[in-house]
Amino acid sequence: MQPALFLTTPTITVAQLMQHLKHILEVDDIVQDVWVRGELSGISRPSSGHLYFSLKDGDACVRCVMWRGQAVGLKRLPSEGDAVRAHGHISIYDARGDLQLYVDELTFDGVGALWKKYELLKAQLQREGLFERKRPLPPYPRCIGVVTSEKGAALQDMLRILRQRWPSVEVALCPSQVQGIEAPAQIVRALRTLNNDDGVDVIIVARGGGSIEDLWAFNDENVARAIFASSQPVISGVGHEVDFTIADFVADLRAPTPTAAAAMVVRDRAEVLREMRARKARLWLAMDNHITTRDAQLKNLRRVLVRLSPQSKIERERQQVDEHVRSLDKAMLHEIKVLRERVQSKRRQLASLNPTAILARGYAIVRRDGHVVNSVAQVASGDAVHVRVSDGEFTATVASDA
């Protein structure tokens, strides 16, 4: 299509504008056969095999595409920060209106300036031991500090994951720029602010993916040292899974994405409940088995105790005591009977010797002056005597002496 000759200010469609600009570029000998030097950034290689990237030089940037046919001829796959020389031609990509370098040849000049700076700082901090400390995360944090952009999709993704996994957890957002010149200082201030909050248990530093320049704030030395100085454990969730920043190495835990960081910092409530129910079931089973085992042991010990208990011996001894008591009772009764018979015999003997009994047979007891008269020589005629017979006493006078 030949460009129209506009004699007056025309009104054209977007497609016509793109075609006009493409024509201008296509007739420019410089941009149709050009070598461009810069650093690779934002490299993407989809399943199609085409290679998409940007070339950066200071604050300038141009989008590039290398078709699969040319990309397969590369000596090695390009990496973020590589310094390269790209040959191709400039044109317009109509669908986005982007100025784009269509690369057909790519040569490597060595490590780019940003990548070299990254490697130097990484080596320095590693020598200082900033990468060695890895503190464990709290198992059930009550409050999570978050350093990220309050307008970015990363924050919403993290909040969604946190609500899904542990709805009761609190989030203390300390917003910060995560890209640009002011981002490092704001990230440092945010980390210090959250460290001064006693309620924060763990901190997530996060942002979505991007080129090495987009993520450069997290390769800043001050940010790295602020993460290391944090009194709370820090999770770094910066970029995509293939992106690595200095913050990732200094942090206590590196998450491949912001959403992965949110998933790492809290457990899944449903999973915890399932685990608790399973543990409860195991506990009840263990308790039941323990009680059953102890009950069997108790019964066995009870049988042993019954067998070894002195109670049976006491009962046998008690029976012997009862037998001894019966023997003693029998012996005592016999002895009492014998003694009783002896008493009766003695009583009979005494009865036979009793003066009263003698008196009953006609005898009498004669006393003179209180003395028993047992000889005629003891009285004289006229003496008064007392005579006792079986049924009483009387006084008599001796009529004559012997």
VOPAGU-2260 file (C-alpha; in pm, 1 decimal, decimal comma):
REM VOPAGU-2260
SITE   aa  ch    i         X         Y         Z
SITE  MET   A    0       0,0       0,0       0,0
SITE  GLN   A    1     138,5     334,6    -102,9
SITE  PRO   A    2      96,5     618,1     147,2
SITE  ALA   A    3    -164,0     870,5      52,1
SITE  LEU   A    4     -59,6    1223,2     -25,6
SITE  PHE   A    5    -238,9    1434,7     230,1
SITE  LEU   A    6    -282,4    1791,9     107,6
SITE  THR   A    7    -494,2    1882,1     410,2
SITE  THR   A    8    -504,7    1748,8     765,6
SITE  PRO   A    9    -675,2    1411,5     717,2
SITE  THR   A   10    -875,2    1189,2     948,5
SITE  ILE   A   11    -745,3     836,6     919,4
SITE  THR   A   12    -800,2     503,0    1091,5
SITE  VAL   A   13    -557,1     346,9    1331,9
SITE  ALA   A   14    -474,2      79,8    1074,7
SITE  GLN   A   15    -394,3     348,1     817,2
SITE  LEU   A   16    -170,0     523,3    1070,0
SITE  MET   A   17      17,7     201,6    1144,6
SITE  GLN   A   18      60,5     128,5     776,4
SITE  HIS   A   19     191,5     478,7     717,1
SITE  LEU   A   20     447,1     451,1     997,0
SITE  LYS   A   21     554,5     105,0     877,0
SITE  HIS   A   22     609,7     246,1     530,0
SITE  ILE   A   23     823,8     525,9     667,6
SITE  LEU   A   24    1038,5     274,0     853,1
SITE  GLU   A   25    1059,5      34,2     559,0
SITE  VAL   A   26    1204,9     296,3     328,8
SITE  ASP   A   27    1463,3     404,2     587,3
SITE  ASP   A   28    1788,1     230,3     501,3
SITE  ILE   A   29    1929,8     276,1     852,8
SITE  VAL   A   30    1655,1      98,2    1045,8
SITE  GLN   A   31    1608,8    -172,7     780,0
SITE  ASP   A   32    1964,6    -299,7     823,6
SITE  VAL   A   33    2077,2    -208,6    1169,8
SITE  TRP   A   34    2288,9    -343,8    1456,4
SITE  VAL   A   35    2167,1    -245,3    1804,1
SITE  ARG   A   36    2374,2    -288,7    2121,0
SITE  GLY   A   37    2207,0    -331,8    2459,6
SITE  GLU   A   38    2129,5    -560,0    2751,2
SITE  LEU   A   39    1873,6    -837,5    2732,2
SITE  SER   A   40    1572,1    -807,4    2954,8
SITE  GLY   A   41    1229,9    -967,4    2992,7
SITE  ILE   A   42    1325,2   -1277,8    2793,3
SITE  SER   A   43    1034,4   -1505,5    2701,6
SITE  ARG   A   44    1036,8   -1820,5    2490,9
SITE  PRO   A   45     687,7   -1971,3    2452,7
SITE  SER   A   46     611,0   -2313,9    2309,9
SITE  SER   A   47     615,3   -2168,7    1959,2
SITE  GLY   A   48     993,7   -2141,1    1985,4
SITE  HIS   A   49     998,9   -1769,9    1903,0
SITE  LEU   A   50    1216,9   -1552,7    2123,1
SITE  TYR   A   51    1074,2   -1232,9    2274,6
SITE  PHE   A   52    1287,7    -988,3    2472,9
SITE  SER   A   53    1377,4    -623,6    2516,9
SITE  LEU   A   54    1704,2    -445,5    2457,6
SITE  LYS   A   55    1782,0    -182,8    2719,6
SITE  ASP   A   56    2044,0      86,2    2735,0
SITE  GLY   A   57    2012,7     322,3    3029,2
SITE  ASP   A   58    1654,9     450,0    3026,1
SITE  ALA   A   59    1588,7     352,8    2661,4
SITE  CYS   A   60    1422,7      28,2    2560,8
SITE  VAL   A   61    1311,4    -140,5    2240,9
SITE  ARG   A   62    1099,7    -454,3    2206,4
SITE  CYS   A   63    1245,5    -736,6    2001,3
SITE  VAL   A   64    1133,4   -1061,1    1845,1
SITE  MET   A   65    1344,7   -1336,8    1695,8
SITE  TRP   A   66    1155,1   -1597,4    1498,9
SITE  ARG   A   67    1206,9   -1963,7    1570,9
SITE  GLY   A   68    1403,2   -2020,8    1249,2
SITE  GLN   A   69    1671,4   -1772,2    1356,2
SITE  ALA   A   70    1653,2   -1856,5    1731,6
SITE  VAL   A   71    1746,0   -2222,6    1679,2
SITE  GLY   A   72    2080,0   -2111,8    1537,8
SITE  LEU   A   73    2193,0   -1939,3    1858,6
SITE  LYS   A   74    2508,5   -2081,3    2016,7
SITE  ARG   A   75    2348,4   -2055,8    2360,1
SITE  LEU   A   76    2020,8   -1941,6    2510,2
SITE  PRO   A   77    2029,9   -1576,3    2612,6
SITE  SER   A   78    2000,1   -1478,9    2977,6
SITE  GLU   A   79    1881,0   -1171,8    3164,7
SITE  GLY   A   80    2143,9    -900,4    3163,0
SITE  ASP   A   81    2347,2   -1035,9    2873,2
SITE  ALA   A   82    2517,1    -764,6    2671,7
SITE  VAL   A   83    2441,3    -835,5    2305,8
SITE  ARG   A   84    2448,6    -694,3    1954,9
SITE  ALA   A   85    2128,0    -760,7    1764,9
SITE  HIS   A   86    2091,5    -731,2    1387,6
SITE  GLY   A   87    1760,6    -686,2    1215,4
SITE  HIS   A   88    1509,2    -435,7    1094,0
SITE  ILE   A   89    1263,6    -201,6    1263,4
SITE  SER   A   90     890,2    -218,6    1202,5
SITE  ILE   A   91     556,3    -162,0    1369,5
SITE  TYR   A   92     359,6    -440,2    1536,2
SITE  ASP   A   93       5,7    -338,2    1437,1
SITE  ALA   A   94    -185,6    -522,1    1711,4
SITE  ARG   A   95     -19,0    -322,5    1989,1
SITE  GLY   A   96     121,6     -31,6    1800,0
SITE  ASP   A   97     467,7    -120,0    1927,1
SITE  LEU   A   98     791,5     -25,6    1759,8
SITE  GLN   A   99     969,8    -358,4    1731,5
SITE  LEU   A  100    1310,1    -483,1    1625,0
SITE  TYR   A  101    1283,4    -801,7    1421,8
SITE  VAL   A  102    1613,0    -974,9    1501,1
SITE  ASP   A  103    1775,1   -1218,8    1263,0
SITE  GLU   A  104    2119,2   -1236,0    1425,3
SITE  LEU   A  105    2231,7   -1210,5    1785,4
SITE  THR   A  106    2589,6   -1195,8    1914,0
SITE  PHE   A  107    2695,3   -1190,9    2276,3
SITE  ASP   A  108    2931,3    -920,0    2401,9
SITE  GLY   A  109    2958,0   -1054,7    2756,0
SITE  VAL   A  110    2783,7    -983,0    3082,8
SITE  GLY   A  111    2575,3    -667,3    3088,4
SITE  ALA   A  112    2635,0    -383,8    3331,1
SITE  LEU   A  113    2328,9    -455,1    3544,5
SITE  TRP   A  114    2398,1    -825,3    3557,4
SITE  LYS   A  115    2760,7    -762,9    3649,6
SITE  LYS   A  116    2649,3    -530,1    3928,7
SITE  TYR   A  117    2408,3    -797,6    4047,2
SITE  GLU   A  118    2677,9   -1065,1    4054,8
SITE  LEU   A  119    2926,1    -840,4    4238,4
SITE  LEU   A  120    2675,1    -750,3    4511,1
SITE  LYS   A  121    2564,3   -1112,6    4543,6
SITE  ALA   A  122    2924,0   -1226,0    4593,9
SITE  GLN   A  123    2992,5    -950,2    4847,2
SITE  LEU   A  124    2685,7   -1024,8    5061,3
SITE  GLN   A  125    2752,9   -1396,9    5042,4
SITE  ARG   A  126    3105,8   -1340,8    5177,2
SITE  GLU   A  127    2955,8   -1140,5    5465,2
SITE  GLY   A  128    2726,9   -1432,7    5552,9
SITE  LEU   A  129    2396,5   -1259,7    5477,5
SITE  PHE   A  130    2272,2   -1563,4    5287,5
SITE  GLU   A  131    2338,3   -1818,7    5562,8
SITE  ARG   A  132    2077,5   -1728,8    5825,6
SITE  LYS   A  133    1745,7   -1904,2    5766,4
SITE  ARG   A  134    1499,4   -1867,2    6052,5
SITE  PRO   A  135    1193,3   -2090,3    6078,4
SITE  LEU   A  136     855,6   -1933,7    6011,6
SITE  PRO   A  137     600,1   -1919,5    6293,8
SITE  PRO   A  138     362,2   -2215,3    6245,4
SITE  TYR   A  139      47,6   -2015,0    6315,5
SITE  PRO   A  140     113,8   -1639,6    6268,9
SITE  ARG   A  141    -153,6   -1405,8    6400,7
SITE  CYS   A  142     -46,3   -1105,1    6195,4
SITE  ILE   A  143     146,2   -1097,6    5865,9
SITE  GLY   A  144     327,9    -785,9    5755,2
SITE  VAL   A  145     325,2    -722,6    5379,9
SITE  VAL   A  146     555,9    -490,3    5186,4
SITE  THR   A  147     431,1    -442,2    4830,8
SITE  SER   A  148     244,2    -199,7    4609,3
SITE  GLU   A  149    -108,8    -139,4    4732,0
SITE  LYS   A  150    -222,0    -107,5    4368,8
SITE  GLY   A  151     -54,0    -418,5    4231,5
SITE  ALA   A  152    -221,3    -746,7    4145,4
SITE  ALA   A  153      28,1    -924,7    4372,1
SITE  LEU   A  154    -140,1    -782,3    4683,6
SITE  GLN   A  155    -486,7    -895,7    4579,9
SITE  ASP   A  156    -356,6   -1240,9    4492,3
SITE  MET   A  157    -191,6   -1272,6    4832,4
SITE  LEU   A  158    -499,4   -1151,1    5019,7
SITE  ARG   A  159    -715,1   -1398,8    4828,6
SITE  ILE   A  160    -484,9   -1687,9    4917,0
SITE  LEU   A  161    -465,7   -1582,1    5281,9
SITE  ARG   A  162    -846,2   -1556,7    5309,5
SITE  GLN   A  163    -885,2   -1898,2    5150,6
SITE  ARG   A  164    -625,3   -2072,6    5363,8
SITE  TRP   A  165    -657,3   -1900,3    5704,4
SITE  PRO   A  166    -942,3   -1646,8    5717,1
SITE  SER   A  167    -869,4   -1522,8    6070,0
SITE  VAL   A  168    -512,0   -1409,8    6001,7
SITE  GLU   A  169    -450,4   -1035,3    6015,9
SITE  VAL   A  170    -255,9    -849,5    5747,1
SITE  ALA   A  171     -54,2    -535,9    5822,5
SITE  LEU   A  172      10,1    -371,2    5486,1
SITE  CYS   A  173     293,1    -123,8    5464,5
SITE  PRO   A  174     263,5      -3,4    5103,4
SITE  SER   A  175     572,3      74,2    4903,3
SITE  GLN   A  176     677,4     130,5    4549,0
SITE  VAL   A  177     830,0    -189,1    4412,8
SITE  GLN   A  178     980,3     -44,6    4096,9
SITE  GLY   A  179    1170,7     268,6    4017,1
SITE  ILE   A  180    1430,9     494,4    4174,8
SITE  GLU   A  181    1238,1     557,1    4499,1
SITE  ALA   A  182    1140,7     193,4    4551,8
SITE  PRO   A  183    1448,4      75,4    4751,4
SITE  ALA   A  184    1421,3     351,3    5012,1
SITE  GLN   A  185    1046,4     293,7    5051,3
SITE  ILE   A  186    1094,9     -80,7    5090,3
SITE  VAL   A  187    1357,3     -19,7    5361,8
SITE  ARG   A  188    1123,2     218,6    5547,5
SITE  ALA   A  189     836,3     -29,4    5522,3
SITE  LEU   A  190    1049,8    -308,7    5667,8
SITE  ARG   A  191    1157,3     -87,6    5958,7
SITE  THR   A  192     798,3      17,8    6023,8
SITE  LEU   A  193     678,2    -342,8    6041,3
SITE  ASN   A  194     971,6    -436,2    6264,8
SITE  ASN   A  195     856,8    -173,0    6513,0
SITE  ASP   A  196     512,9    -337,1    6531,7
SITE  ASP   A  197     520,8    -600,6    6807,1
SITE  GLY   A  198     206,7    -761,9    6669,8
SITE  VAL   A  199     367,1    -863,4    6338,6
SITE  ASP   A  200     493,8   -1222,8    6342,2
SITE  VAL   A  201     635,6   -1255,2    5990,0
SITE  ILE   A  202     689,7   -1027,4    5687,5
SITE  ILE   A  203     634,1   -1088,0    5315,9
SITE  VAL   A  204     820,8    -870,4    5064,6
SITE  ALA   A  205     658,9    -918,6    4725,8
SITE  ARG   A  206     590,9    -795,9    4375,4
SITE  GLY   A  207     486,1    -952,0    4044,1
SITE  GLY   A  208     715,6   -1054,1    3763,1
SITE  GLY   A  209     906,1    -830,6    3529,2
SITE  SER   A  210    1236,7    -766,6    3363,2
SITE  ILE   A  211    1564,3    -737,8    3552,0
SITE  GLU   A  212    1514,9    -361,7    3555,4
SITE  ASP   A  213    1161,9    -396,8    3691,6
SITE  LEU   A  214    1290,0    -615,1    3975,8
SITE  TRP   A  215    1605,4    -414,1    4037,3
SITE  ALA   A  216    1477,5    -257,5    4361,6
SITE  PHE   A  217    1507,3    -603,5    4518,0
SITE  ASN   A  218    1871,8    -621,7    4411,0
SITE  ASP   A  219    1949,6    -307,1    4608,4
SITE  GLU   A  220    2210,4    -342,7    4885,6
SITE  ASN   A  221    2011,8    -135,0    5135,7
SITE  VAL   A  222    1705,0    -352,0    5082,3
SITE  ALA   A  223    1914,6    -665,3    5132,6
SITE  ARG   A  224    2060,7    -534,3    5458,0
SITE  ALA   A  225    1718,4    -421,5    5581,9
SITE  ILE   A  226    1585,1    -773,9    5525,2
SITE  PHE   A  227    1881,0    -920,1    5713,9
SITE  ALA   A  228    1829,7    -670,9    5999,8
SITE  SER   A  229    1462,2    -767,1    6038,6
SITE  SER   A  230    1374,0    -906,0    6379,4
SITE  GLN   A  231    1089,2   -1103,1    6223,2
SITE  PRO   A  232    1140,4   -1374,6    5961,8
SITE  VAL   A  233    1108,7   -1245,7    5605,1
SITE  ILE   A  234     968,5   -1426,4    5301,4
SITE  SER   A  235    1071,1   -1297,2    4959,2
SITE  GLY   A  236     806,1   -1346,6    4691,3
SITE  VAL   A  237     942,5   -1144,1    4402,4
SITE  GLY   A  238     878,5   -1203,7    4033,4
SITE  HIS   A  239     814,1   -1540,0    3875,0
SITE  GLU   A  240     962,4   -1879,0    3952,8
SITE  VAL   A  241    1260,7   -1822,2    3720,7
SITE  ASP   A  242    1342,1   -1480,4    3869,4
SITE  PHE   A  243    1606,6   -1460,5    4141,3
SITE  THR   A  244    1693,7   -1140,3    4325,8
SITE  ILE   A  245    1936,2   -1054,6    4604,5
SITE  ALA   A  246    1633,5   -1029,0    4835,5
SITE  ASP   A  247    1559,7   -1396,4    4765,7
SITE  PHE   A  248    1901,8   -1502,3    4893,3
SITE  VAL   A  249    1896,0   -1283,2    5207,3
SITE  ALA   A  250    1537,5   -1366,3    5307,9
SITE  ASP   A  251    1466,7   -1649,6    5548,9
SITE  LEU   A  252    1254,7   -1816,5    5281,3
SITE  ARG   A  253    1225,5   -1761,3    4907,1
SITE  ALA   A  254     886,6   -1808,9    4740,8
SITE  PRO   A  255     870,6   -1841,5    4361,5
SITE  THR   A  256     573,8   -1600,7    4338,9
SITE  PRO   A  257     377,6   -1367,2    4568,3
SITE  THR   A  258      86,2   -1613,2    4580,7
SITE  ALA   A  259     327,0   -1890,9    4673,9
SITE  ALA   A  260     459,2   -1669,8    4956,7
SITE  ALA   A  261     104,6   -1630,8    5092,2
SITE  ALA   A  262      54,2   -2006,3    5070,7
SITE  MET   A  263     382,4   -2069,2    5254,6
SITE  VAL   A  264     320,2   -1830,8    5543,8
SITE  VAL   A  265      -6,3   -1987,5    5663,4
SITE  ARG   A  266    -134,1   -2339,9    5663,1
SITE  ASP   A  267    -454,2   -2442,0    5489,9
SITE  ARG   A  268    -727,0   -2428,3    5754,0
SITE  ALA   A  269    -917,8   -2715,9    5594,3
SITE  GLU   A  270    -600,6   -2924,1    5591,5
SITE  VAL   A  271    -531,2   -2838,5    5955,9
SITE  LEU   A  272    -886,0   -2936,9    6052,0
SITE  ARG   A  273    -849,1   -3266,9    5867,1
SITE  GLU   A  274    -519,5   -3325,6    6039,9
SITE  MET   A  275    -669,6   -3240,7    6378,2
SITE  ARG   A  276    -959,5   -3480,6    6319,3
SITE  ALA   A  277    -715,8   -3751,6    6214,1
SITE  ARG   A  278    -499,3   -3687,1    6519,8
SITE  LYS   A  279    -807,9   -3689,1    6741,6
SITE  ALA   A  280    -911,6   -4025,0    6597,3
SITE  ARG   A  281    -559,9   -4161,1    6648,1
SITE  LEU   A  282    -555,5   -4023,3    7001,7
SITE  TRP   A  283    -887,6   -4185,1    7088,9
SITE  LEU   A  284    -769,2   -4513,4    6938,8
SITE  ALA   A  285    -441,7   -4491,0    7128,9
SITE  MET   A  286    -628,4   -4410,0    7451,8
SITE  ASP   A  287    -868,5   -4700,1    7397,5
SITE  ASN   A  288    -580,0   -4938,0    7327,8
SITE  HIS   A  289    -392,9   -4803,1    7628,2
SITE  ILE   A  290    -694,5   -4845,2    7856,8
SITE  THR   A  291    -761,8   -5195,6    7723,2
SITE  THR   A  292    -399,5   -5294,2    7775,4
SITE  ARG   A  293    -388,1   -5142,7    8123,8
SITE  ASP   A  294    -716,7   -5311,8    8215,2
SITE  ALA   A  295    -576,3   -5650,5    8110,8
SITE  GLN   A  296    -258,1   -5579,2    8305,7
SITE  LEU   A  297    -463,2   -5477,3    8609,9
SITE  LYS   A  298    -668,2   -5795,3    8597,7
SITE  ASN   A  299    -354,1   -6003,0    8568,2
SITE  LEU   A  300    -192,0   -5819,2    8859,1
SITE  ARG   A  301    -508,8   -5862,9    9062,2
SITE  ARG   A  302    -493,5   -6239,5    9004,8
SITE  VAL   A  303    -127,5   -6240,6    9103,7
SITE  LEU   A  304    -203,0   -6034,2    9412,1
SITE  VAL   A  305    -483,3   -6266,8    9509,0
SITE  ARG   A  306    -246,6   -6558,1    9471,4
SITE  LEU   A  307      32,4   -6388,6    9663,6
SITE  SER   A  308    -184,0   -6194,4    9904,9
SITE  PRO   A  309    -142,6   -6271,9   10281,3
SITE  GLN   A  310    -520,4   -6267,3   10307,5
SITE  SER   A  311    -547,9   -6638,3   10230,4
SITE  LYS   A  312    -278,8   -6712,7   10487,8
SITE  ILE   A  313    -456,9   -6488,4   10736,9
SITE  GLU   A  314    -779,1   -6676,7   10675,2
SITE  ARG   A  315    -600,4   -7009,5   10726,5
SITE  GLU   A  316    -440,2   -6878,1   11045,5
SITE  ARG   A  317    -776,4   -6744,2   11156,1
SITE  GLN   A  318    -926,3   -7090,5   11110,3
SITE  GLN   A  319    -646,1   -7236,9   11317,0
SITE  VAL   A  320    -711,3   -6971,3   11581,9
SITE  ASP   A  321   -1077,5   -7069,2   11581,4
SITE  GLU   A  322    -978,5   -7432,8   11626,0
SITE  HIS   A  323    -741,7   -7339,3   11908,9
SITE  VAL   A  324   -1018,3   -7132,6   12069,3
SITE  ARG   A  325   -1255,0   -7426,3   12045,7
SITE  SER   A  326    -989,1   -7654,4   12194,3
SITE  LEU   A  327    -923,2   -7403,5   12470,9
SITE  ASP   A  328   -1295,5   -7368,1   12536,4
SITE  LYS   A  329   -1327,3   -7743,4   12555,7
SITE  ALA   A  330   -1024,1   -7773,5   12783,8
SITE  MET   A  331   -1150,2   -7489,2   13003,2
SITE  LEU   A  332   -1495,1   -7648,0   13032,2
SITE  HIS   A  333   -1333,8   -7976,6   13121,8
SITE  GLU   A  334   -1111,1   -7807,6   13375,1
SITE  ILE   A  335   -1406,1   -7620,2   13520,7
SITE  LYS   A  336   -1599,8   -7944,1   13545,8
SITE  VAL   A  337   -1308,3   -8112,4   13721,9
SITE  LEU   A  338   -1267,7   -7817,5   13956,9
SITE  ARG   A  339   -1639,5   -7807,8   14018,8
SITE  GLU   A  340   -1634,2   -8174,0   14110,5
SITE  ARG   A  341   -1341,0   -8111,0   14340,9
SITE  VAL   A  342   -1526,7   -7823,3   14502,0
SITE  GLN   A  343   -1828,8   -8042,9   14549,8
SITE  SER   A  344   -1610,2   -8310,4   14704,0
SITE  LYS   A  345   -1444,9   -8057,2   14933,8
SITE  ARG   A  346   -1783,4   -7915,4   15016,9
SITE  ARG   A  347   -1903,1   -8257,3   15113,5
SITE  GLN   A  348   -1592,7   -8310,3   15320,5
SITE  LEU   A  349   -1639,3   -7976,1   15486,6
SITE  ALA   A  350   -2001,3   -8050,4   15544,9
SITE  SER   A  351   -1908,0   -8373,2   15714,4
SITE  LEU   A  352   -1666,8   -8185,7   15936,5
SITE  ASN   A  353   -1903,0   -7898,6   16006,1
SITE  PRO   A  354   -1978,1   -7877,1   16380,3
SITE  THR   A  355   -2333,2   -7786,9   16298,0
SITE  ALA   A  356   -2376,3   -8116,1   16123,7
SITE  ILE   A  357   -2232,6   -8290,8   16426,4
SITE  LEU   A  358   -2471,6   -8102,3   16647,8
SITE  ALA   A  359   -2754,0   -8225,3   16428,6
SITE  ARG   A  360   -2660,5   -8574,4   16522,1
SITE  GLY   A  361   -2717,6   -8494,0   16894,3
SITE  TYR   A  362   -2388,2   -8348,3   16996,3
SITE  ALA   A  363   -2346,4   -8011,5   17173,8
SITE  ILE   A  364   -2074,6   -7754,6   17216,4
SITE  VAL   A  365   -2015,7   -7637,8   17571,0
SITE  ARG   A  366   -1836,6   -7314,3   17646,9
SITE  ARG   A  367   -1726,0   -7171,5   17975,2
SITE  ASP   A  368   -1616,3   -6815,0   17977,3
SITE  GLY   A  369   -1603,6   -6820,7   17600,5
SITE  HIS   A  370   -1381,4   -7125,5   17583,3
SITE  VAL   A  371   -1492,9   -7463,0   17452,6
SITE  VAL   A  372   -1507,1   -7717,5   17727,4
SITE  ASN   A  373   -1352,5   -8035,8   17603,7
SITE  SER   A  374   -1253,8   -8182,1   17944,4
SITE  VAL   A  375   -1442,5   -8232,4   18272,4
SITE  ALA   A  376   -1142,3   -8087,0   18441,3
SITE  GLN   A  377   -1231,8   -7752,8   18295,7
SITE  VAL   A  378   -1553,1   -7714,2   18500,4
SITE  ALA   A  379   -1658,5   -7743,1   18861,1
SITE  SER   A  380   -1990,9   -7783,8   19028,2
SITE  GLY   A  381   -2194,9   -7473,6   19009,8
SITE  ASP   A  382   -2015,8   -7331,4   18706,3
SITE  ALA   A  383   -2236,0   -7162,7   18451,6
SITE  VAL   A  384   -2181,1   -7291,5   18097,9
SITE  HIS   A  385   -2326,9   -7213,7   17761,8
SITE  VAL   A  386   -2450,7   -7506,1   17561,7
SITE  ARG   A  387   -2501,0   -7488,8   17188,8
SITE  VAL   A  388   -2713,5   -7745,9   17017,5
SITE  SER   A  389   -2824,7   -7777,4   16654,9
SITE  ASP   A  390   -3112,6   -7535,2   16687,0
SITE  GLY   A  391   -2980,8   -7280,7   16942,1
SITE  GLU   A  392   -2807,0   -7211,4   17271,5
SITE  PHE   A  393   -2897,4   -7216,0   17636,0
SITE  THR   A  394   -2723,3   -7168,4   17972,7
SITE  ALA   A  395   -2675,8   -7448,3   18218,9
SITE  THR   A  396   -2521,1   -7492,6   18559,5
SITE  VAL   A  397   -2287,3   -7775,4   18636,1
SITE  ALA   A  398   -2454,5   -7985,6   18896,0
SITE  SER   A  399   -2148,2   -8177,0   19001,5
SITE  ASP   A  400   -1794,5   -8202,4   18898,7
SITE  ALA   A  401   -1621,8   -8523,0   18790,1
